[in-house]
Amino acid sequence: MKNQWIVIAGVALLANTSAYAIDAKYREQLERSGCTQVSVDQGCDINKTKAQNAKAASGRMPLFAAKCGDGLNIDSNRAGKIYMNGKVAKTIKRPNGQISANSAGAWVDVTPRGAEEPMITYTAKDKNIGSCEILSFKQ
């Protein structure tokens, strides 16, 4: 009988504990800024609005050229344009600084990393995915 009460008390204690990964104020700041917990470590400012973070991210476009799989070459310019196989790609600038670009059914995600080469991944038209080889880079 005593063991039964111990088990019941233990279950009751566990049921009454509440655990939250982040507090409500921090969650509200993340939502307002368009940042995620990961993007905060990559330079996204939780004290700015989504629009301010997007504007700041657009100014960080690195100059690069990369080869992504068979037959997909990409490069960029300071104006924030990405070219895929020589054609201007449609870009989406994320609040965390990442830039997604697509052209002719292929997608590329560019994650600037300051003075380091950007991380670039791709999804080809045939749905093959992978990382791109950086051929040249200038901050």
N, C-alpha and C positions, 0 to 999 in steps of 0.2 A: 504494500500500500504506500509506504514511504517513497519507494522508487517511482511509483506512478505519479505522485505529487511533484517530485523533482522534475520529471519529464514534462509535465503539464506547465510548471513554472518556467522551465527553460524555453518551451515553445512560445509561451506568452511573452517572455522578454524579447525573443527574436522577432516576433510579430510586431512588437511596438517600436522597434528601432527603425528610424528612417535614415537613409543614406542618400545624399545627393552628390553627384559628381562635381557640380559647380553651383555657386549660390545664385539666387535670383537676380541680384544686381549685376553680376558679371555676365550672366546669360543675356540680360537686357542690353548691356553694352555691346556684346558680340552681335546681337541681332541688329542694333542700330547702325553699327559700323560695317556690317557685311563681312566681318572677319570670322574665322574659325579658330579654335584653340591652336591648331597647327599653324595657320597663317600668321598668327600673332608673333610666333617665333621667327617668321620669315619677313617681318617688317610691317605687317598690317597694324594700323594704329586704332585701338578701340575707342580712343577719345575723339575720333573724327567720324563724319557721316559716311554712308556708302559712296555718295558722290565725290567727297573729298578723297577717299581712299582710291577710288577708280581713277581720278585725275592724277594723283601722285604715282600710281602704278604705270600710267601711260608714259610718264617721263623716264622710265627706267628701261626702255627697250634697248637691249644690247645689240651690237652689230655682230652678225654671225653668218656662217654658211655651214650647212650640214647635209649629209647624205642619209636618207632614211629608207632602208631596205632597197629592193631592186626598183630602179626607175623613179625614185622620188627625191628630188633635190630641193632644199629650201634655203632661203636667205632673207635677211631683213635690212631695213634702212632706218635712219634716225627719226624719220617721220612716223615710225610705228607701223609701217607696212611690212607684211610678210609675203614673200613670193614663193609660190610652189610651182616648180618646173617652169619658172619664168613668168608666170601669171600672178597678178595680185590676188591674194586670198582674202576671203571675208573673215574679219577678225572679231573676236569677242574678248574684251578686257575684263578680267575678273578683279574683284576688290582686293584679293590677296596678292596681286601682281602677276598672276599667271595669265598668259594669252593663249586662247584657242583660235586656230585658224582652219578653214576648210576651203577646198577647191576641188572640183571634179570628183566629189565623193570621198576624198581622202581628208583625214583630220590630223592636225599636229597640235600638241600642247607644249608651250614654251614656258619654263619656269626660270625667270632670271634669278641669279644667285650672287649679285653684287660683283665683286672682282673675279669671281670664279666663272668658268664656262657655264652657260645655262644648261639646265636639264631639259632635253627635248625627247618627247615620245610621239609615236604616230599610230594611227589606225588607217591602213590602206583601204582602197576601194573594195578589195576582196576580203576585208575584215581581218587581215593579218595585222598583228600589233608588234611593237618593239621599241627599242631605244635608237636614237639617231646618233650617228658618228659626227662629231663636231670637226669640221675641216678648217675653219678659221673663226677667231673670236676677238672682239675688241670692245672694251667696256664703254 
